Amino acid sequence: MRIIEVRTRRSADDFPRSEQLAAKIAEVATDPVPIDPDTAEMVRNRIIDNAAVSAAAVTRRPVTTARAQALAHPVPRGARVFGVPGCYSAEWAAWANGVAVRELDYHDTFLAAEYAHPGDNIPPLVAVAQHLQIPGAQLIRGLATAYEIHIDLAKGICLHEHKIDHVAHLGPSVAAGLGTMLGLDADTIYQAVGQALHLTTSTRQSRKGLISSWKAFAPAFAGKVAIEAVDRAMRGEGAPAPIWEGEDGVIAWLLGGPDRTYRVPLPAPGEPKRAILDSYTKEHSAEYQSQAPIDLARRLRGRIGDLKQIATIVLHTSHHTHVVIGTGSGDPQKFDPDASRETLDHSLPYIFAVALQDGCWHHERSYAPERAHRKDTIELWRKICTVEDPEWTRRYHSNDPAEQAFGARAEVTLKSGEVISEQLAVADAHPLGARPFARDQYVRKFTELAADIVEPAEQQRFLRAVDVLADLEGGTLGELNVLVDPRVLDKAPVIPSGIFG
């Protein structure tokens, strides 16, 4: 890997385009390096993972709303919308499918200087591939680039420190991935990356306080914007430049300011794009930094015994976990039984309490209003707090995969004064965890979440299509769309009409 130093430059500086981060990203996107077999395999796994969580979310209100918007944009030849037949405009299909993937907070993740859900790159690239009848091998190449750029940006540039939402890394990665998939030249990709970043920077209020359905819409919007940016760039339109380094650019005014230098790792010419292998999916439908604590809670149940004897629980964890989903956020909504699902998904005290009581986690039952209002749950919930531990923060940011940790140490003090302590560094499903996810686990997740939603024959048809993705010819990628039993879709909420009908 090479390290690209990125900092603000004055307009009067002699700063050539070739040295700009957007240009370096375009170089990576145009590098014709072969795709490693394990990278291609993981791309297929993540397509399965996205289909699994989309099936589980297909009747939820935000997904239904996004689908209704997309279905108002039919075209004779286009992209597919998850669950339904027909062809639709690529950017609107990407929008609907992106919301379906993100709604349950249940797909893949990468944590470093910034948070990332790189699986959000899949819906826009698949939609464009279907619309333009791109072959499966080119889709795999594009997704390898998109994952690489997204993860490399997350390694090098922290957004949340300055209250910028993490989808600001997604717009550029989608643009770069589309550039690779479509075989665009470096200048076109450079312009598309700049436009996509310029248009997808927003504040983190979407993940603060009472969290709304926009949490699911935000990455889908970034993907839709990136498609449109690539379309404009292909027609010869330009972008603000230099977008990261400019005197009035992203670093100067939205991130660390003119005195800050960021170091972004990117593959050297000829180096394989393998970043997807650094990411990991979720076994539980909750914010990633709660994955290991859920598994930790399941371990602790037997040691504690009667949960009514708990006096306090202190979770010692990283700065990120403490301030984003812990009590360091200062959000009273994280202890509110009437809070939205999106808010409870970002409340480690709630998640740990329910996991302790139930010994499991479910994408629907664990968030049900009656579950959050259980008297004994509320009582236990309010006994739990988080504190930052410098050692967990250090391990969170470690560059050594064997040392990196996203878990916590739980100290449970009983009313008798006895203290029970246990820790877990990574989730069981993590590549270094007790039960790492491989193809069998991805398929099991899909079949479990798609049960009673997608007919068994349709499930198997989809899985066979994913298996031969590299051999699918242009015009056949509609096979990646999973059709949902219409009787299931009939149970979706009724959505009022909007501008698009």
C-alpha positions as CSV (number, residue, x, y, z in Angstrom):
1,M,0.0,0.0,0.0
2,R,1.1,3.6,-0.6
3,I,0.1,6.4,1.8
4,I,-1.4,9.5,0.3
5,E,-1.0,12.6,2.4
6,V,-4.0,14.9,2.1
7,R,-4.2,18.4,3.4
8,T,-5.6,21.8,2.5
9,R,-3.9,23.8,-0.4
10,R,-4.2,27.5,-1.1
11,S,-5.7,28.4,-4.4
12,A,-2.5,30.2,-5.3
13,D,-0.4,27.0,-4.7
14,D,0.9,25.0,-7.6
15,F,-0.9,21.8,-6.8
16,P,-1.2,19.6,-9.8
17,R,-4.3,17.5,-10.3
18,S,-2.2,14.3,-10.4
19,E,-1.5,14.8,-6.7
20,Q,-5.1,15.3,-5.6
21,L,-6.8,12.5,-3.7
22,A,-9.6,12.3,-6.2
23,A,-7.0,11.7,-9.0
24,K,-5.3,9.0,-6.9
25,I,-8.6,7.3,-6.4
26,A,-9.2,7.5,-10.2
27,E,-5.8,5.8,-10.7
28,V,-6.9,2.9,-8.5
29,A,-10.2,2.6,-10.3
30,T,-8.6,2.4,-13.7
31,D,-5.8,-0.1,-12.7
32,P,-6.6,-3.3,-14.6
33,V,-5.2,-5.5,-11.8
34,P,-6.8,-9.0,-11.7
35,I,-9.3,-9.8,-8.9
36,D,-8.1,-12.4,-6.4
37,P,-10.4,-15.5,-6.1
38,D,-10.9,-14.8,-2.3
39,T,-12.0,-11.3,-3.1
40,A,-14.4,-12.5,-5.7
41,E,-15.8,-15.0,-3.3
42,M,-16.3,-12.4,-0.6
43,V,-18.1,-10.2,-3.1
44,R,-20.6,-13.0,-3.7
45,N,-21.0,-13.6,0.0
46,R,-21.9,-9.9,0.5
47,I,-24.4,-10.0,-2.3
48,I,-26.1,-12.9,-0.4
49,D,-25.8,-11.0,2.9
50,N,-27.5,-7.9,1.4
51,A,-30.4,-10.0,0.0
52,A,-30.8,-11.6,3.4
53,V,-31.3,-8.3,5.3
54,S,-33.4,-6.9,2.4
55,A,-35.8,-9.8,2.7
56,A,-36.1,-9.3,6.5
57,A,-36.9,-5.6,6.0
58,V,-39.1,-5.8,2.9
59,T,-42.4,-4.8,4.6
60,R,-41.0,-2.1,6.9
61,R,-42.3,1.4,6.4
62,P,-39.1,3.1,5.1
63,V,-38.4,0.2,2.7
64,T,-42.0,0.4,1.5
65,T,-41.8,4.1,1.0
66,A,-38.6,3.9,-1.0
67,R,-40.0,1.0,-3.1
68,A,-43.1,3.0,-3.9
69,Q,-41.0,5.9,-5.1
70,A,-38.9,3.6,-7.3
71,L,-42.0,1.9,-8.8
72,A,-43.1,5.3,-10.0
73,H,-40.2,5.3,-12.4
74,P,-40.6,2.3,-14.7
75,V,-38.6,2.0,-17.9
76,P,-38.6,-0.5,-20.8
77,R,-35.1,-1.7,-20.0
78,G,-33.6,-1.0,-16.6
79,A,-32.7,-2.1,-13.1
80,R,-34.7,-4.3,-10.7
81,V,-36.3,-3.4,-7.4
82,F,-35.9,-5.9,-4.7
83,G,-38.9,-8.2,-4.3
84,V,-40.9,-7.2,-7.3
85,P,-40.8,-7.8,-11.1
86,G,-40.3,-5.2,-13.7
87,C,-37.6,-2.7,-14.8
88,Y,-37.0,0.7,-13.3
89,S,-34.7,3.6,-13.6
90,A,-31.3,2.7,-12.2
91,E,-30.9,5.5,-9.7
92,W,-34.4,4.9,-8.3
93,A,-33.8,1.1,-8.1
94,A,-30.5,1.8,-6.3
95,W,-32.4,4.1,-3.9
96,A,-35.1,1.5,-3.0
97,N,-32.6,-1.4,-2.7
98,G,-30.2,0.7,-0.7
99,V,-32.9,1.5,1.9
100,A,-33.8,-2.2,2.1
101,V,-30.2,-3.1,2.7
102,R,-29.6,-0.5,5.4
103,E,-33.0,-0.5,7.2
104,L,-32.2,-3.2,9.8
105,D,-28.6,-2.2,10.4
106,Y,-27.7,-5.8,9.8
107,H,-25.2,-6.0,6.9
108,D,-21.4,-5.6,6.7
109,T,-19.2,-3.2,8.5
110,F,-15.7,-1.8,8.7
111,L,-14.4,0.2,11.7
112,A,-11.2,2.3,11.8
113,A,-10.7,6.1,11.9
114,E,-14.3,6.2,10.6
115,Y,-17.3,3.9,10.5
116,A,-18.4,2.3,7.2
117,H,-21.0,-0.1,5.9
118,P,-19.3,-1.0,2.6
119,G,-22.1,-3.3,1.5
120,D,-24.0,0.0,0.8
121,N,-21.9,0.1,-2.4
122,I,-23.7,-3.0,-3.8
123,P,-27.2,-1.6,-4.6
124,P,-26.0,1.2,-6.9
125,L,-23.5,-0.9,-8.7
126,V,-25.9,-3.7,-9.3
127,A,-28.6,-1.3,-10.5
128,V,-26.3,0.3,-13.0
129,A,-25.0,-3.1,-14.2
130,Q,-28.6,-4.3,-14.7
131,H,-29.6,-1.0,-16.5
132,L,-26.6,-1.1,-18.9
133,Q,-26.5,-4.9,-19.2
134,I,-23.0,-5.2,-17.8
135,P,-21.6,-8.8,-17.4
136,G,-21.1,-10.3,-13.9
137,A,-17.3,-10.3,-14.1
138,Q,-17.3,-6.5,-14.5
139,L,-19.7,-6.1,-11.6
140,I,-17.3,-8.0,-9.4
141,R,-14.4,-5.8,-10.6
142,G,-16.4,-2.7,-9.8
143,L,-17.4,-3.9,-6.3
144,A,-13.8,-4.7,-5.5
145,T,-12.9,-1.1,-6.3
146,A,-15.8,0.3,-4.4
147,Y,-15.0,-1.7,-1.3
148,E,-11.3,-0.8,-1.6
149,I,-11.9,3.0,-1.8
150,H,-14.6,3.0,0.9
151,I,-12.5,1.1,3.4
152,D,-9.3,3.0,2.6
153,L,-11.1,6.3,3.2
154,A,-12.4,5.0,6.4
155,K,-8.9,4.0,7.5
156,G,-7.5,7.5,6.7
157,I,-10.1,10.1,7.3
158,C,-12.3,10.5,10.4
159,L,-15.6,12.2,9.7
160,H,-17.5,11.7,13.0
161,E,-14.9,13.7,14.9
162,H,-16.2,16.7,13.1
163,K,-19.9,15.6,13.1
164,I,-20.0,14.7,9.4
165,D,-22.0,11.6,8.6
166,H,-20.0,8.5,7.4
167,V,-21.8,8.4,4.0
168,A,-19.4,11.1,2.9
169,H,-17.0,8.3,2.1
170,L,-19.7,6.3,0.3
171,G,-20.4,8.8,-2.5
172,P,-16.8,8.7,-3.8
173,S,-16.5,4.9,-3.4
174,V,-19.6,4.3,-5.5
175,A,-18.4,6.7,-8.1
176,A,-15.0,5.0,-8.3
177,G,-16.6,1.5,-8.4
178,L,-18.9,2.5,-11.2
179,G,-15.9,3.9,-13.0
180,T,-14.1,0.5,-12.8
181,M,-17.3,-1.4,-13.8
182,L,-18.0,0.8,-16.8
183,G,-14.3,1.0,-17.9
184,L,-14.3,4.8,-17.7
185,D,-11.2,6.9,-18.1
186,A,-9.4,8.5,-15.2
187,D,-10.5,12.0,-15.9
188,T,-14.2,11.0,-15.9
189,I,-13.8,9.1,-12.7
190,Y,-11.9,12.1,-11.1
191,Q,-14.8,14.4,-11.9
192,A,-17.5,11.9,-10.7
193,V,-15.6,11.3,-7.4
194,G,-15.5,15.1,-6.8
195,Q,-19.1,15.6,-7.5
196,A,-20.2,12.7,-5.4
197,L,-18.2,13.9,-2.4
198,H,-19.4,17.5,-2.8
199,L,-23.0,16.4,-2.8
200,T,-23.0,13.7,0.0
201,T,-21.5,15.6,2.9
202,S,-24.0,16.1,5.7
203,T,-24.1,16.3,9.5
204,R,-24.3,13.3,11.9
205,Q,-27.6,14.6,13.4
206,S,-29.1,11.6,11.5
207,R,-27.5,9.4,14.1
208,K,-27.9,11.6,17.2
209,G,-30.7,11.9,19.8
210,L,-34.0,10.5,18.5
211,I,-32.9,8.7,15.4
212,S,-35.3,8.7,12.5
213,S,-35.8,6.6,9.4
214,W,-33.3,8.9,7.6
215,K,-30.6,6.6,9.0
216,A,-31.7,4.0,6.4
217,F,-32.3,6.6,3.6
218,A,-28.9,8.3,4.0
219,P,-26.6,5.7,2.3
220,A,-29.2,5.0,-0.4
221,F,-29.3,8.8,-1.1
222,A,-25.5,8.8,-1.4
223,G,-25.6,5.9,-3.9
224,K,-28.3,7.6,-6.0
225,V,-26.3,10.8,-6.0
226,A,-23.2,9.0,-7.1
227,I,-24.9,7.4,-10.0
228,E,-26.2,10.8,-11.2
229,A,-22.7,12.3,-10.7
230,V,-21.1,9.6,-12.9
231,D,-23.8,10.2,-15.5
232,R,-23.0,13.9,-15.6
233,A,-19.2,13.2,-15.7
234,M,-19.7,10.8,-18.6
235,R,-21.4,13.7,-20.5
236,G,-18.4,15.9,-19.9
237,E,-19.4,17.9,-16.8
238,G,-16.9,18.8,-14.1
239,A,-16.7,19.0,-10.3
240,P,-15.5,21.4,-7.6
241,A,-11.7,20.8,-7.4
242,P,-9.6,20.1,-5.5
243,I,-12.6,18.8,-3.5
244,W,-10.8,17.5,-0.4
245,E,-7.7,19.8,-0.5
246,G,-9.2,23.1,-1.8
247,E,-9.0,26.3,0.2
248,D,-12.7,26.1,0.7
249,G,-12.9,22.4,0.4
250,V,-14.0,19.5,2.6
251,I,-10.9,19.4,4.8
252,A,-10.6,23.1,5.3
253,W,-14.2,23.7,6.4
254,L,-15.8,20.4,7.3
255,L,-13.0,18.3,8.7
256,G,-9.7,19.1,10.5
257,G,-9.0,22.5,8.9
258,P,-6.0,23.9,7.0
259,D,-3.5,22.6,9.6
260,R,-4.6,19.0,9.5
261,T,-3.0,16.3,7.4
262,Y,-4.8,13.0,6.7
263,R,-3.0,9.8,5.5
264,V,-5.1,7.6,3.2
265,P,-3.8,4.2,2.2
266,L,-4.4,3.2,-1.4
267,P,-3.2,0.2,-3.4
268,A,0.0,0.8,-5.4
269,P,-0.2,0.2,-9.2
270,G,-0.6,-3.5,-9.9
271,E,-1.5,-4.2,-6.3
272,P,-4.7,-6.3,-5.8
273,K,-7.8,-4.7,-4.4
274,R,-8.4,-6.8,-1.3
275,A,-9.9,-4.4,1.2
276,I,-13.3,-6.3,1.3
277,L,-11.5,-9.0,3.2
278,D,-10.8,-6.5,6.0
279,S,-14.6,-6.0,6.6
280,Y,-17.0,-8.2,8.5
281,T,-20.7,-8.8,8.6
282,K,-23.2,-9.0,11.5
283,E,-24.8,-11.9,13.2
284,H,-27.1,-9.6,15.1
285,S,-29.3,-6.8,13.8
286,A,-27.7,-4.0,15.8
287,E,-25.0,-1.4,15.5
288,Y,-21.7,-3.2,15.0
289,Q,-20.0,-2.1,18.2
290,S,-22.8,-3.9,20.0
291,Q,-22.1,-7.3,18.3
292,A,-19.4,-8.4,20.7
293,P,-21.3,-7.1,23.8
294,I,-24.3,-9.2,22.7
295,D,-22.2,-12.3,22.5
296,L,-20.6,-11.3,25.9
297,A,-24.0,-10.9,27.5
298,R,-24.9,-14.4,26.3
299,R,-21.8,-15.8,28.0
300,L,-22.5,-14.0,31.2
301,R,-26.0,-15.2,31.8
302,G,-25.0,-18.5,33.2
303,R,-22.4,-16.9,35.5
304,I,-24.8,-14.3,36.9
305,G,-27.8,-16.5,37.5
306,D,-30.6,-14.5,39.0
307,L,-30.5,-11.2,37.1
308,K,-32.6,-9.5,39.8
309,Q,-29.5,-9.6,42.0
310,I,-27.6,-7.2,39.7
311,A,-26.8,-3.9,41.4
312,T,-24.9,-2.3,38.5
313,I,-23.2,-3.1,35.2
314,V,-20.3,-1.1,33.9
315,L,-19.1,-1.8,30.3
316,H,-15.5,-0.7,29.8
317,T,-15.0,0.0,26.2
318,S,-13.5,2.2,23.5
319,H,-14.1,5.9,23.0
320,H,-16.1,5.2,19.8
321,T,-18.5,2.8,21.5
322,H,-18.9,4.9,24.6
323,V,-19.8,8.1,22.8
324,V,-21.8,6.7,19.9
325,I,-23.9,3.9,21.4
326,G,-23.0,4.3,25.1
327,T,-23.7,6.7,28.0
328,G,-20.9,9.0,26.7
329,S,-23.3,10.2,24.0
330,G,-25.3,12.1,26.6
331,D,-28.5,11.1,24.8
332,P,-31.4,10.5,27.2
333,Q,-33.3,8.9,24.4
334,K,-31.0,5.8,24.8
335,F,-32.9,5.0,28.0
336,D,-36.4,5.8,26.7
337,P,-38.7,2.8,26.2
338,D,-40.7,4.9,23.7
339,A,-37.6,5.6,21.5
340,S,-37.6,4.6,17.9
341,R,-36.1,1.3,16.7
342,E,-33.2,3.2,15.2
343,T,-32.5,4.8,18.6
344,L,-32.6,1.5,20.5
345,D,-30.3,0.0,17.8
346,H,-27.8,2.7,19.0
347,S,-28.3,2.1,22.7
348,L,-25.8,-0.3,24.1
349,P,-27.4,-0.3,27.6
350,Y,-30.7,-1.4,26.1
351,I,-29.1,-4.0,23.9
352,F,-27.0,-5.5,26.7
353,A,-30.0,-5.7,29.0
354,V,-32.2,-7.5,26.5
355,A,-29.3,-9.9,25.4
356,L,-28.7,-10.7,29.1
357,Q,-32.4,-11.5,29.7
358,D,-33.1,-13.4,26.5
359,G,-29.8,-15.0,25.7
360,C,-30.3,-14.1,22.0
361,W,-31.0,-11.2,19.7
362,H,-33.7,-11.0,17.1
363,H,-34.2,-8.3,14.4
364,E,-37.9,-7.8,15.3
365,R,-38.7,-9.3,18.7
366,S,-35.8,-7.6,20.5
367,Y,-37.0,-4.1,19.4
368,A,-40.8,-4.6,19.8
369,P,-42.5,-1.9,21.8
370,E,-43.8,-4.5,24.3
371,R,-40.2,-5.8,24.7
372,A,-38.8,-2.3,25.4
373,H,-41.6,-1.6,27.9
374,R,-41.1,-4.7,30.1
375,K,-40.7,-3.5,33.6
376,D,-37.9,-5.8,34.5
377,T,-36.0,-4.8,31.3
378,I,-36.3,-1.1,32.1
379,E,-35.1,-1.7,35.6
380,L,-32.0,-3.6,34.4
381,W,-31.5,-1.2,31.5
382,R,-31.1,1.7,33.8
383,K,-28.4,-0.1,35.9
384,I,-26.1,-0.2,32.9
385,C,-23.5,2.4,31.9
386,T,-20.4,2.6,29.7
387,V,-17.0,4.1,30.4
388,E,-14.1,4.7,28.1
389,D,-11.1,2.6,28.8
390,P,-7.9,3.8,27.1
391,E,-6.7,0.3,26.4
392,W,-9.9,-0.6,24.5
393,T,-9.6,2.7,22.6
394,R,-6.0,1.8,21.6
395,R,-7.0,-1.6,20.5
396,Y,-9.9,-0.2,18.5
397,H,-7.4,1.8,16.5
398,S,-4.7,-0.8,16.2
399,N,-3.4,-1.6,12.8
400,D,-2.7,-5.2,13.8
401,P,-5.8,-7.3,13.0
402,A,-4.8,-9.8,15.7
403,E,-5.0,-7.0,18.3
404,Q,-7.8,-4.9,17.0
405,A,-10.9,-5.0,19.2
406,F,-14.5,-3.8,19.1
407,G,-15.8,-5.3,22.3
408,A,-15.9,-4.5,26.0
409,R,-15.1,-5.7,29.5
410,A,-18.3,-6.1,31.6
411,E,-18.1,-5.6,35.4
412,V,-21.3,-6.9,37.0
413,T,-21.7,-5.9,40.6
414,L,-24.3,-8.0,42.5
415,K,-26.3,-6.7,45.5
416,S,-24.2,-9.0,47.7
417,G,-21.1,-7.0,46.6
418,E,-19.7,-9.8,44.5
419,V,-18.2,-8.6,41.2
420,I,-18.4,-10.8,38.1
421,S,-16.1,-9.7,35.2
422,E,-15.7,-11.0,31.7
423,Q,-14.5,-9.5,28.4
424,L,-14.8,-10.2,24.7
425,A,-12.6,-8.5,22.1
426,V,-14.5,-9.4,18.8
427,A,-17.9,-10.8,17.9
428,D,-18.3,-14.5,17.4
429,A,-19.0,-13.9,13.7
430,H,-15.8,-11.8,13.2
431,P,-13.0,-13.4,11.1
432,L,-11.1,-13.8,14.3
433,G,-14.1,-14.7,16.4
434,A,-15.4,-18.0,17.8
435,R,-17.6,-18.7,14.8
436,P,-16.3,-16.7,11.8
437,F,-18.8,-16.2,8.9
438,A,-18.0,-18.1,5.7
439,R,-20.3,-19.1,2.8
440,D,-22.3,-21.6,4.8
441,Q,-23.1,-18.9,7.4
442,Y,-24.0,-16.3,4.8
443,V,-26.4,-18.8,3.1
444,R,-27.9,-19.8,6.5
445,K,-28.5,-16.1,7.3
446,F,-30.2,-15.7,4.0
447,T,-32.4,-18.7,4.3
448,E,-33.4,-17.9,7.9
449,L,-34.3,-14.3,7.1
450,A,-36.0,-15.1,3.9
451,A,-38.1,-17.9,5.4
452,D,-41.9,-17.2,4.9
453,I,-40.9,-14.2,2.7
454,V,-39.3,-15.8,-0.3
455,E,-40.4,-19.1,-1.7
456,P,-37.8,-21.9,-1.2
457,A,-37.4,-22.4,-5.0
458,E,-36.8,-18.7,-5.5
459,Q,-34.2,-18.7,-2.7
460,Q,-32.3,-21.5,-4.4
461,R,-32.6,-19.9,-7.9
462,F,-31.0,-16.7,-6.4
463,L,-28.2,-18.6,-4.7
464,R,-27.3,-20.5,-7.9
465,A,-27.1,-17.2,-9.8
466,V,-24.7,-15.8,-7.2
467,D,-22.6,-18.9,-7.5
468,V,-22.0,-18.3,-11.2
469,L,-21.9,-14.5,-11.0
470,A,-18.6,-14.2,-12.8
471,D,-20.0,-16.2,-15.8
472,L,-23.3,-14.2,-16.1
473,E,-23.5,-12.4,-19.4
474,G,-24.6,-8.9,-19.9
475,G,-28.4,-8.6,-19.7
476,T,-28.7,-11.4,-17.2
477,L,-27.9,-9.7,-13.9
478,G,-31.6,-9.4,-13.3
479,E,-31.1,-12.9,-11.8
480,L,-29.7,-11.1,-8.8
481,N,-33.1,-9.8,-7.9
482,V,-35.0,-11.8,-5.4
483,L,-38.8,-12.0,-5.9
484,V,-40.9,-11.9,-2.7
485,D,-44.2,-13.7,-2.3
486,P,-46.8,-11.0,-3.2
487,R,-48.9,-12.1,-0.2
488,V,-46.0,-10.8,2.0
489,L,-45.9,-7.5,0.2
490,D,-49.6,-7.1,0.8
491,K,-48.8,-6.9,4.5
492,A,-46.6,-3.8,4.0
493,P,-48.0,-0.5,5.4
494,V,-50.1,1.6,3.2
495,I,-48.0,4.6,2.1
496,P,-49.7,8.0,1.2
497,S,-49.1,9.3,-2.3
498,G,-46.3,11.8,-2.8
499,I,-45.1,13.8,-5.7
500,F,-44.3,10.7,-7.8
501,G,-47.7,9.1,-7.2
